[in-house]
């Protein structure tokens, strides 16, 4: 991937903001020659224990297309002793004595193995860092089809109106965390996160000044868990914004269905066939999806039916049709 002169300038000006980088993550599976990259991004909950936001972000530099595949936090994933939700994997590793970075590295490897791919890097972001990043770019404009009221337990309700809403870091955090008021629960929140990510990508796609890059660098410095360099992220960003191709972003929730287990606990069960299709397209998979069948629970008949149902499909969104998303709130 070519570097332009601004990267050389940044290399001189921003050596202090580099996060440590393992040589093994620079080209995870030989995709560098194809100008294709795939990363794991997680957002921690307020206590920085569970990874309540999980998605992969891939980029094809030749076509200037980005792919975002969201993995629901309640996804059934068998590991350890009695821990069966994918968002608990990181916290379990930390409780076993792993450092934050080591726990996220193992989590990244496990998720990559599940989807038959390899990640070029991983990034973990806390709620406070998330707020700082949004504030550093002057907030974002979120376009809504209907009025929306966000009511988190520890906060006063936030009322957003149909149409364009400008939100700062605090409101953005509430927007991506809120879920209990949606008819579809966590799936409603995941769709709201698509809207947020789209607003973020397109604000950045308009171009970022050098002073703003310094602000972003400061927001990230020592506040994320990652194994990639900030300069590598900036290089991808600059190549994308300077590309001659039309920019395109594709979004999907990894296919499956929500259900309850025999104890009444809610889970999201991935569908083998459709999830494999997404792994191939969105994560450049080179191995089979879930070869160890860690997302299939033969002790829960309903889970197994969802996992093996060849009729379960999915809907992809792009920046062109994301306005079709309808997030329905419960009527109080």
PyMOL commands that set and color helices and strands:
alter all, ss='L'
color gray80, all
select helices_A, chain A and resi 5-13+15-17+23-25+31-34+86-95+100-114+127-136+169-177+186-205+210-220+230-241+272-282+301-308+322-324
alter helices_A, ss='H'
color red, helices_A
select strands_A, chain A and resi 36-44+51-60+65-70+76-79+83-85+121-125+140-144+148-150+158-160+163-167+224-226+248-253+256-260+266-270+317-318
alter strands_A, ss='S'
color yellow, strands_A
deselect
rebuild
show_as cartoon
